Amino acid sequence: MNTPCYDLGLDASTQSLTALILEAEAGRIIATESISYDECGAAHGAQRGVLPQADPQVVHAPPLLWVAALEALFERLKAQGFPLHQVRCISGSGQQHGSVYLNASWPAALRALDPGRPLAPQLGTVFSRPTAPIWMDSSTTAECAEICAALGGPAATAAATGSTTFERFTGPQIRRFYKSDPAGYRQTAHIALVSSFHASLLLGAVAPIDHGDGAGMNLMDIQQRQWLPAALEATAPDLARRLPPLVAPWTILGPISPYFVARYGFDPATRIGVWSGDNPNSIIGLGLTEPGAMAISLGTSDTFFGLISACRTDPRGEGHVFGAPTGDYMTLICFKNGSLARERVRDAYGLDWNGFSAALRATPPGNDGALMLPYFDPEIVPRVLTAGVQRRHLNATEAARNCRAVVECQQLSMRRHARWLHAAPRQIYATGGASINPEILRVMADVHQCPVYRFQVSNSAALGAALRAAHARRQADGAAPDWSALVAPFATPRATDRVEPRPETAPVYAAAEQAFGAFETEYLATLNA
Ligand code: XUL
């Protein structure tokens, strides 16, 4: 009997590290294990993965905590007898945009790791900056403006790098570090992303960055998939020599570091595939391997994302374009007022989710013209810096109509702000906490006029990373792996979870999009007046 062949995906997310081992050839998941940073974070001063800061705009994490978590997770997998020696390839996923700053000793320290000793204490002196800014940081507005101006404004920046400058993107973060601590920047010989930092540990050498995560930096030429000299120049001096190479998302970087072989029993031939960002990985974990299907994740924020076949960027600078693991492109649009806004409306009328659903059932599609701009918090798309909910043809005292207004207008906003893609979704995979609510999915199907599948996967980034490892391994072995066949056993939506759009609601929502657009435009004009 052949020994089964496993692939391992790791997901280094904001609050936890997850491992998922699968047997691609048999279409089954063998094991998943997760460790929250709080379980091993006390010594590093972090809570829920981030360091307490006086300034709420500054959000950093201690990278040594990530090292400790990797070690603790492997210890646990080993102690539980997981077949690490049968893992053939490892790839991973990192929270996007976060950056790690390392001094010139980093490559030698990786090579010299002593398997007789724990990992974190051996890496205490490799950092030129002890903390890593992560995607929740919003302290770089000035740097965003400087880089964006140097690249010719928002539309030109988006066309060149895939997104206009955003506070959490890596380039503006690097520029802020260079400006605020020039000596620290001079000491920095290597800048890694969260993804490439973890890959470097496993590889025992400085790891490249893939085109998916590279696109979240405002530093990569989105068309050529190479570092963009003008962006590097606008960001910080001598940046090129501090960045690793960019590579395709299926690249095998080399065999696993001897440290992990000796300490955890991996086979020395285990390959390390390049890591990517959590969003490119999730696209695979959700089975979005063909353009046309989009996912809507109804979480704290709502995100609208999916594969796109051509690299089209958003001239208004609201959407992002990243490289996708398939070699295509993906888009992601992030709306901050997601679950938070729905919960505020629910709570304002003293309802539970059943009451909220009953309100949706009791009100008609189009809500008789009622509209809401649900800016309970400042909004990312459209950019609204000051919170303030706006209503039209709607009174704040009307419970049921407000429930429908928040859900409908969130979906109308997605429909409107995804227009630049010039391709309406053909089907939508709904994920995230609120996707459990069938009435919300009913509104989604009607507003977008396409079928919606409820898609409950909890580890889409780790699953995507493991599938990317399987894909990279097969490709390196000379096969021409078919993405849809590879993901099918793991990520096929169930027909029973399908909500069909009602064609009679199409004209209602076409008119509602117009009315919503006019309302939004008028309101944004008052903010800029
Ligand atoms: C995407 C983004 C987040 C992070 C963390 O642009 O900032 O989704 O990747 O999950």
Boltz pocket constraint, residues with backbone or C-beta under 6 A from the ligand:
constraints:
  - pocket:
      binder: B
      contacts: [[A, 14], [A, 94], [A, 95], [A, 96], [A, 97], [A, 135], [A, 168], [A, 216], [A, 277], [A, 278], [A, 279], [A, 332]]
      max_distance: 6.0
